[in-house]
Amino acid sequence: MAVVPDLSRMRRDYSTRGLREEDLAPTWVEQFDRWFADAVAAELPEPNAVVVATADADGAPDARIVLVKGYDEAGFVFVSNSASAKGAQLAANPRAALVFPWHALQRQVRVTGRVEWVGERASDDLWEPRPRGAKLAAAASVQSTPVDSREELVDRLRRLDAETAGEELPRPPAWGGYRVVPDAVEFWQGGADRLHDRLRFVRGDGEGGAWSVQRLAP
């Protein structure tokens, strides 16, 4: 039987000023701008890395880390293959939850909302600047499907590279962008004695519903 480590030694206190309503930006996207700029300035590794949680038609959850490729008031965009596990889950249940885990800043941002395909043109724009190696990997891999070995994947990539030498690789039809359109965006700031600050922007009902701010108990 494995020995359970003493995790009490790993406890840390949170000593930041906290997050008060009067410090909050007028909109969630402006507040995210501020915190994302802080994450970049702090030189956090992969500040645009985000946990994406999805569920299938039966409600079985799944999660993985991806890189957000852009965001604005419309939502957060990441790329994937529609034939992947997450693609199939989003086709059956087009909602997702995001978590930006900025531990070094004692912060996290949590997002929930519906998910939409960004379209062919926007997907082309996301594909075009990718390095050739990344394009080859995306085109040669049938994401989330079993393979016999790593060597099989490497062989696929090498053959595709040789077949398309000197050519631009077209975007695979199944590859493209997904946008999480938020209905709630929570800004979590660690607080002393675990009295954390949680301020959440919530979209009102109906088309173009107004946003409001709620404070949540930690």
KEKE-3310 file (N, C-alpha, C; in steps of 0.2 Angstrom, whole numbers, plus 5000, padded with zeros to 4 digits):
npx = (5004:5003:5011:5004:5008:5013:5004:5001:5013:5014:5005:5001:5000:4989:4993:4990:4983:4970:4954:4944:4927:4928:4940:4938:4937:4926:4920:4920:4930:4939:4944:4950:4960:4968:4973:4978:4989:4996:5000:5008:5018:5023:5030:5025:5025:5018:5006:4994:4989:4976:4964:4952:4936:4924:4909:4901:4887:4881:4884:4896:4911:4926:4943:4956:4972:4974:4980:4975:4971:4967:4956:4942:4928:4918:4922:4933:4945:4951:4960:4956:4954:4939:4936:4942:4942:4937:4931:4921:4913:4910:4902:4891:4887:4887:4894:4906:4919:4931:4947:4959:4975:4983:4994:5006:5003:4993:4980:4965:4956:4939:4928:4912:4902:4893:4898:4905:4909:4921:4921:4925:4934:4940:4946:4955:4963:4969:4976:4986:4998:5004:5019:5028:5031:5021:5010:5012:5011:4998:4991:4995:4991:4978:4968:4967:4964:4968:4985:4998:5012:5024:5033:5025:5018:5028:5033:5022:5022:5034:5032:5022:5028:5038:5030:5024:5034:5041:5028:5013:5005:4988:4974:4968:4951:4944:4951:4951:4945:4937:4926:4923:4909:4906:4895:4897:4910:4923:4933:4946:4954:4967:4966:4970:4970:4962:4951:4946:4944:4931:4924:4912:4907:4891:4881:4865:4849:4842:4844:4859:4859:4862:4877:4880:4888:4893:4897:4905:4904:4919)
npy = (4994:5011:5024:5038:5055:5068:5081:5093:5100:5106:5117:5133:5151:5164:5180:5192:5208:5206:5206:5219:5226:5239:5239:5233:5231:5239:5229:5211:5208:5218:5217:5205:5208:5216:5206:5197:5204:5206:5192:5190:5200:5195:5184:5171:5154:5150:5159:5159:5146:5135:5126:5116:5110:5098:5089:5074:5067:5060:5066:5063:5069:5077:5083:5094:5103:5117:5129:5146:5155:5168:5181:5191:5203:5194:5181:5167:5159:5144:5130:5115:5098:5093:5080:5075:5069:5079:5087:5079:5078:5091:5093:5085:5091:5106:5115:5122:5123:5134:5136:5146:5144:5153:5151:5157:5170:5169:5168:5164:5162:5158:5152:5150:5144:5143:5135:5138:5135:5144:5146:5144:5154:5161:5150:5147:5158:5156:5145:5148:5156:5146:5136:5126:5113:5112:5112:5100:5091:5092:5089:5076:5068:5059:5065:5060:5046:5029:5023:5012:5015:5027:5028:5026:5037:5047:5042:5044:5058:5061:5056:5063:5076:5074:5072:5084:5093:5109:5115:5123:5118:5114:5118:5105:5099:5096:5103:5117:5133:5135:5144:5149:5156:5167:5165:5167:5174:5172:5180:5175:5178:5174:5174:5179:5167:5158:5166:5169:5180:5181:5187:5188:5190:5190:5186:5193:5186:5182:5189:5198:5201:5211:5213:5208:5209:5198:5194:5180:5167:5161)
npz = (5000:4996:5004:5011:5008:5019:5017:5023:5024:5013:5012:5009:5012:5008:5003:4997:4992:4989:4980:4976:4974:4970:4963:4951:4934:4921:4913:4909:4899:4899:4912:4911:4902:4910:4920:4912:4906:4918:4920:4909:4911:4923:4918:4917:4913:4898:4898:4892:4893:4896:4905:4897:4900:4895:4891:4887:4877:4887:4898:4904:4910:4904:4902:4897:4894:4884:4872:4872:4858:4855:4861:4864:4866:4862:4866:4870:4860:4854:4846:4837:4832:4824:4824:4835:4852:4861:4851:4846:4858:4860:4849:4852:4864:4866:4875:4887:4900:4906:4914:4919:4926:4936:4946:4952:4954:4963:4958:4948:4933:4929:4917:4910:4897:4881:4866:4850:4832:4824:4810:4793:4786:4797:4803:4793:4795:4807:4805:4795:4800:4808:4811:4799:4804:4814:4807:4799:4809:4814:4802:4799:4810:4817:4828:4844:4841:4843:4841:4835:4839:4843:4833:4821:4820:4818:4806:4797:4798:4792:4779:4774:4774:4764:4753:4751:4749:4747:4745:4751:4765:4765:4776:4786:4783:4795:4805:4815:4823:4839:4848:4864:4871:4883:4897:4910:4919:4930:4942:4952:4967:4978:4996:5013:5026:5019:5015:5001:4987:4976:4962:4950:4934:4926:4913:4908:4905:4889:4872:4870:4883:4898:4908:4925:4941:4953:4970:4976:4989:4997)
capx = (5000:5007:5011:5001:5013:5011:5002:5001:5019:5013:5001:5003:4995:4988:4995:4989:4978:4964:4951:4938:4923:4930:4946:4936:4936:4919:4918:4925:4936:4944:4947:4954:4965:4973:4976:4982:4995:5000:5003:5013:5023:5027:5034:5022:5026:5012:5000:4988:4987:4969:4960:4946:4932:4919:4906:4898:4880:4878:4886:4903:4916:4933:4947:4963:4975:4976:4982:4970:4974:4964:4950:4939:4922:4914:4924:4940:4946:4956:4960:4956:4951:4933:4936:4945:4937:4934:4927:4915:4910:4907:4896:4885:4885:4891:4896:4913:4921:4938:4951:4966:4977:4989:4996:5011:4999:4987:4974:4963:4950:4935:4923:4908:4898:4892:4904:4903:4914:4922:4920:4931:4939:4943:4950:4961:4968:4972:4981:4991:5004:5008:5025:5027:5031:5015:5005:5013:5009:4991:4988:4997:4988:4971:4969:4963:4963:4974:4991:5002:5018:5026:5036:5020:5016:5034:5033:5016:5024:5040:5030:5018:5033:5041:5025:5022:5040:5040:5021:5010:5000:4982:4971:4963:4944:4942:4954:4949:4944:4931:4925:4919:4905:4904:4889:4899:4918:4924:4940:4947:4960:4968:4965:4973:4966:4957:4945:4947:4939:4928:4920:4909:4903:4886:4877:4858:4845:4840:4849:4862:4858:4866:4881:4880:4894:4891:4903:4904:4908:4925)
capy = (5000:5017:5029:5045:5060:5073:5086:5099:5104:5110:5122:5140:5156:5169:5187:5198:5213:5204:5209:5222:5228:5246:5238:5229:5234:5239:5223:5206:5208:5223:5214:5199:5211:5218:5201:5193:5208:5204:5186:5191:5203:5190:5179:5165:5150:5149:5162:5158:5139:5135:5119:5116:5105:5097:5083:5070:5067:5057:5070:5061:5075:5076:5090:5094:5109:5119:5136:5150:5158:5174:5183:5198:5203:5188:5175:5164:5155:5139:5126:5108:5094:5091:5073:5073:5067:5086:5089:5075:5080:5098:5092:5082:5095:5112:5120:5121:5127:5135:5138:5149:5143:5157:5150:5161:5176:5167:5169:5160:5164:5153:5154:5145:5146:5139:5134:5138:5134:5150:5147:5142:5159:5162:5144:5148:5163:5153:5140:5151:5158:5140:5134:5120:5107:5111:5110:5093:5086:5092:5085:5069:5065:5059:5067:5056:5039:5025:5022:5007:5017:5034:5028:5026:5045:5050:5040:5048:5065:5061:5054:5069:5081:5073:5072:5091:5097:5115:5117:5126:5113:5116:5117:5100:5102:5095:5107:5124:5136:5135:5150:5149:5162:5166:5167:5169:5174:5173:5181:5172:5180:5171:5179:5177:5162:5155:5170:5171:5185:5178:5191:5185:5193:5185:5188:5192:5182:5185:5191:5205:5202:5215:5209:5210:5207:5195:5191:5173:5165:5156)
capz = (5000:4995:5010:5009:5010:5023:5012:5027:5023:5006:5013:5008:5014:5002:5006:4992:4994:4987:4974:4979:4969:4967:4959:4946:4927:4920:4909:4910:4895:4902:4918:4909:4899:4916:4923:4907:4906:4924:4919:4904:4914:4928:4914:4919:4907:4894:4902:4888:4894:4899:4906:4894:4902:4891:4893:4881:4877:4893:4904:4906:4909:4901:4903:4895:4893:4877:4872:4869:4852:4855:4865:4864:4870:4859:4869:4870:4855:4854:4840:4839:4827:4826:4824:4841:4858:4862:4845:4847:4864:4858:4844:4856:4870:4864:4881:4890:4906:4906:4920:4918:4933:4937:4953:4955:4955:4967:4954:4943:4930:4927:4912:4907:4891:4875:4861:4843:4827:4822:4803:4788:4785:4803:4804:4789:4798:4813:4802:4791:4804:4811:4808:4795:4808:4818:4802:4797:4815:4814:4796:4800:4816:4818:4835:4849:4839:4845:4836:4837:4841:4841:4826:4816:4819:4815:4799:4794:4797:4787:4772:4772:4773:4758:4748:4750:4749:4743:4745:4757:4768:4766:4782:4786:4784:4802:4810:4816:4829:4843:4853:4870:4872:4890:4901:4916:4920:4937:4944:4959:4970:4984:5002:5019:5029:5014:5013:4995:4984:4970:4959:4944:4929:4924:4908:4909:4900:4882:4867:4872:4890:4902:4913:4932:4945:4959:4974:4978:4995:4995)
cpx = (5004:5006:5009:5006:5009:5010:5002:5007:5018:5008:5004:4998:4995:4989:4994:4984:4971:4961:4944:4934:4925:4936:4944:4935:4928:4916:4923:4931:4941:4948:4952:4960:4971:4976:4980:4989:4999:5003:5009:5019:5027:5030:5032:5023:5019:5006:4994:4985:4980:4967:4953:4942:4926:4915:4902:4891:4877:4880:4893:4908:4923:4936:4954:4966:4976:4978:4977:4974:4972:4958:4948:4932:4917:4916:4931:4940:4952:4955:4960:4954:4944:4931:4939:4940:4934:4929:4920:4910:4906:4901:4890:4883:4889:4892:4903:4914:4929:4941:4958:4970:4984:4991:5001:5008:4994:4981:4972:4957:4946:4929:4919:4904:4897:4898:4902:4909:4915:4921:4926:4936:4943:4948:4956:4966:4972:4977:4987:4998:5007:5014:5024:5026:5024:5009:5005:5010:5001:4988:4990:4994:4981:4969:4964:4962:4969:4979:4995:5009:5019:5029:5031:5018:5022:5034:5028:5019:5029:5037:5026:5023:5036:5036:5023:5028:5039:5033:5019:5005:4993:4979:4967:4956:4942:4945:4952:4948:4937:4931:4920:4915:4903:4897:4891:4907:4919:4932:4941:4954:4961:4968:4968:4968:4960:4951:4946:4942:4937:4923:4918:4905:4898:4882:4869:4855:4843:4846:4852:4861:4863:4870:4880:4886:4891:4898:4900:4907:4913:4924)
cpy = (5006:5021:5036:5050:5065:5080:5093:5103:5108:5116:5129:5145:5161:5176:5193:5202:5211:5208:5212:5225:5235:5245:5235:5233:5234:5233:5217:5206:5213:5221:5209:5202:5213:5212:5197:5197:5207:5197:5186:5194:5199:5185:5172:5160:5149:5152:5161:5150:5139:5128:5120:5109:5104:5091:5080:5071:5064:5061:5068:5067:5072:5083:5089:5102:5111:5126:5140:5155:5166:5175:5190:5197:5197:5182:5173:5159:5150:5134:5119:5105:5092:5084:5070:5071:5074:5088:5085:5077:5087:5098:5089:5087:5101:5117:5118:5125:5128:5137:5140:5148:5147:5157:5155:5168:5175:5169:5164:5163:5158:5156:5148:5148:5141:5139:5134:5138:5141:5152:5145:5148:5160:5156:5145:5153:5161:5148:5143:5153:5152:5138:5127:5114:5106:5109:5103:5089:5086:5088:5078:5065:5065:5059:5062:5048:5035:5024:5016:5009:5024:5034:5028:5033:5048:5048:5043:5055:5066:5060:5060:5075:5080:5074:5079:5095:5103:5118:5119:5120:5116:5114:5110:5102:5101:5100:5114:5127:5135:5141:5148:5156:5163:5169:5169:5169:5176:5174:5180:5175:5177:5176:5175:5172:5159:5159:5173:5176:5182:5183:5188:5189:5188:5189:5188:5188:5186:5187:5198:5206:5206:5211:5212:5207:5204:5193:5184:5171:5160:5149)
cpz = (5000:5002:5008:5012:5014:5019:5016:5026:5017:5006:5012:5010:5008:5006:5002:4995:4993:4981:4977:4973:4965:4963:4952:4940:4926:4916:4910:4906:4897:4908:4916:4906:4905:4918:4918:4906:4912:4923:4915:4908:4920:4925:4916:4913:4904:4898:4898:4889:4898:4899:4902:4896:4897:4894:4887:4882:4883:4899:4907:4905:4907:4902:4900:4895:4886:4878:4869:4864:4852:4859:4863:4867:4868:4863:4868:4864:4856:4848:4842:4832:4828:4826:4831:4846:4860:4857:4845:4853:4863:4853:4847:4861:4870:4870:4884:4896:4905:4912:4918:4925:4934:4944:4956:4957:4960:4964:4949:4939:4927:4922:4910:4901:4886:4870:4854:4838:4825:4814:4799:4788:4791:4805:4800:4792:4804:4810:4799:4795:4807:4808:4804:4799:4812:4813:4800:4803:4815:4808:4797:4805:4816:4825:4839:4847:4841:4839:4839:4841:4839:4834:4820:4815:4816:4808:4795:4792:4791:4780:4770:4770:4766:4752:4746:4750:4745:4742:4751:4759:4769:4773:4781:4787:4791:4807:4810:4823:4832:4847:4858:4872:4879:4892:4908:4916:4927:4938:4951:4961:4977:4990:5008:5022:5025:5013:5006:4992:4977:4967:4952:4940:4926:4919:4909:4904:4894:4878:4869:4879:4894:4907:4920:4935:4952:4963:4977:4985:4993:4996)
residu = (MET:ALA:VAL:VAL:PRO:ASP:LEU:SER:ARG:MET:ARG:ARG:ASP:TYR:SER:THR:ARG:GLY:LEU:ARG:GLU:GLU:ASP:LEU:ALA:PRO:THR:TRP:VAL:GLU:GLN:PHE:ASP:ARG:TRP:PHE:ALA:ASP:ALA:VAL:ALA:ALA:GLU:LEU:PRO:GLU:PRO:ASN:ALA:VAL:VAL:VAL:ALA:THR:ALA:ASP:ALA:ASP:GLY:ALA:PRO:ASP:ALA:ARG:ILE:VAL:LEU:VAL:LYS:GLY:TYR:ASP:GLU:ALA:GLY:PHE:VAL:PHE:VAL:SER:ASN:SER:ALA:SER:ALA:LYS:GLY:ALA:GLN:LEU:ALA:ALA:ASN:PRO:ARG:ALA:ALA:LEU:VAL:PHE:PRO:TRP:HIS:ALA:LEU:GLN:ARG:GLN:VAL:ARG:VAL:THR:GLY:ARG:VAL:GLU:TRP:VAL:GLY:GLU:ARG:ALA:SER:ASP:ASP:LEU:TRP:GLU:PRO:ARG:PRO:ARG:GLY:ALA:LYS:LEU:ALA:ALA:ALA:ALA:SER:VAL:GLN:SER:THR:PRO:VAL:ASP:SER:ARG:GLU:GLU:LEU:VAL:ASP:ARG:LEU:ARG:ARG:LEU:ASP:ALA:GLU:THR:ALA:GLY:GLU:GLU:LEU:PRO:ARG:PRO:PRO:ALA:TRP:GLY:GLY:TYR:ARG:VAL:VAL:PRO:ASP:ALA:VAL:GLU:PHE:TRP:GLN:GLY:GLY:ALA:ASP:ARG:LEU:HIS:ASP:ARG:LEU:ARG:PHE:VAL:ARG:GLY:ASP:GLY:GLU:GLY:GLY:ALA:TRP:SER:VAL:GLN:ARG:LEU:ALA:PRO)
# end
